[in-house]
Amino acid sequence: MPKLLIGIITCCNFVQNKAMEIKEIQEEIIDEFSMFDDWMQRYEYMIELGKSLPLIKEEFKTDDNIIKGCQSKVWVHAELEDNKLVFTADSDAIITKGIIAILIRAFSNQKPQDILDADTEFIDEIGLKEHLSPTRANGLVSMIKQLKLYAVAYQTQIEE
Amino acid sequence: MLDIKKIREDFPILKRQVNGKPLVYLDNAATSQTPQQVIDAIVDYYQNYNANIHRGVHTLSQEATDKYEQARLKIQKHFNAAKSYEIIFTSGTTHSINLVANGFSSLIKKGDEVIVSAMEHHSNIVPWQMLCERTGAVLKVIPMNLDGELLMDVYEDLLSDKTKLVFCNHISNALGTINPIEEIIEKAHAVGAAVLIDGAQATPHLVADVQALDVDFYTCSAHKICGPTGVGMLYGKEEWLNKLPPYQGGGEMIAEVTFEKTTYADLPHKFEAGTPNICGGIAFGAALDYMNAIGFEEIAKYEHELLEYATQELLKIEGLKIYGTAKNKTSVISFNIEGVHPYDMGSILDKLGIAVRTGHHCAQPIMDFFKIPGTVRASFAFYNTKEEVDVLVQGVLKAKSMLL
């Protein structure tokens, strides 16, 4: 796939319809990735996605918000807007950042309960399973746990 | 001249593909691959004479005991230890270091000093910190320069009659620096301190003669020298091993047991509680046989050629910086590309079938020293080739073009 096209798809990513459900977004991502013939295109796309990640504000990039993987650092922050959770994040490694961008695209702007009910199997389907393996020392597994923890916390807050 | 093509035939794993590409295994400093000869020794043990050792009168137990003790003799000969019982089988380097650190708890008192080098594997710093916490002793560190060489004049200043133990690796796992251990040992002895040298990274590349070195303790792991994981050895001078109390209690390390008192077995059994890794010990011996048959002088010469070639080719890449540029170093290259996180580089190299280590290599203090999150580390063994170096260089270029 030409780089330009990758760029266009990337630009459109975060202008998605806010009413979309997690499952729909995940299927949309699977569709996008199915256009690529090999791992290199997938990685190039992911790297582009990483560059367009909704970045966490510098003030939230604190040690408290850091999720320490063995090798790459991951920061994540959550805010509740209209009973939906909005995530921002960052990482010092670009491929990690790309996966975060994909995860956040699926989980951001969603109700906490929906985030809790959702799975991450679509990562497997787009051929990036190895990055979410618990043995991969990149902080992503802990990040997903953290996203879910935020969802639990805010769900409790909403119920109260 | 080594016949590398023939040597590679000995390693079944080198024929496999990773992510659809031929495997280029450059993570030898983490663990080496296993030749068929060693795999055969493991299979032979389980197929023909698997039994517990040192206790059975039956034939299998006798055979297993003989083979296990033969392996100890091979290790003794390889390191030129004076006595076979100065070789203690351990589960590996970490176990050996803990054994010594624990033993020194009873020989060290408050205010005494333990010296370690700044380029240690961080898991190897912990046992000494624990020793110091237990005893009130003080931990001192030999610093290094930007090339990754120890500052020997500072070392001399650190030494005093308070120094009881000096610990240093023979070769740094993260930087490949070969440390001047002869000088380290000699100067430590001059103030009456004992020396433990971690030979984990050195054993694959050179032969340490423990008597010539006059070292008090030396340790290595079998899996870095074509042997299996979970087994290693601790060499200790007889007088020191007698001074140290047993580390773990259990079977085989006792002479007589009553509820009032237990007397401990003689060396080496005093430090070998419980059923050991019998198969591992025997395979350790087989691995030494294999490497000695190839010859360490030839191995060192060939690996040096690989190191020089890889260094020269990698340095042609713009923005590439090598960490660890000591004059005396082994076939390890730690590097980064400006603006590229080592994790990203490693992920893409993996996709190309190239196995390198990325991260801090369990040597966080070294990474802090260079103010980097980690490095990409390519470490070469005698079965690697110049063609594989070329694949690495192409892979790094490919990753660089994708990531920047």
Chai-1 contact restraints between the chains, C-beta under 6 A:
chainA,res_idxA,chainB,res_idxB,connection_type,confidence,min_distance_angstrom,max_distance_angstrom,comment,restraint_id
A,W39,B,K351,contact,1.0,0.0,6.0,A-B,restraint_1
A,Q71,B,Y343,contact,1.0,0.0,6.0,A-B,restraint_2
A,Q71,B,G359,contact,1.0,0.0,6.0,A-B,restraint_3
A,S72,B,Y343,contact,1.0,0.0,6.0,A-B,restraint_4
A,D92,B,H341,contact,1.0,0.0,6.0,A-B,restraint_5
A,A93,B,H341,contact,1.0,0.0,6.0,A-B,restraint_6
A,A93,B,Y343,contact,1.0,0.0,6.0,A-B,restraint_7
A,A93,B,D344,contact,1.0,0.0,6.0,A-B,restraint_8
A,I94,B,D344,contact,1.0,0.0,6.0,A-B,restraint_9
A,I94,B,L403,contact,1.0,0.0,6.0,A-B,restraint_10
A,I95,B,D344,contact,1.0,0.0,6.0,A-B,restraint_11
A,I95,B,S347,contact,1.0,0.0,6.0,A-B,restraint_12
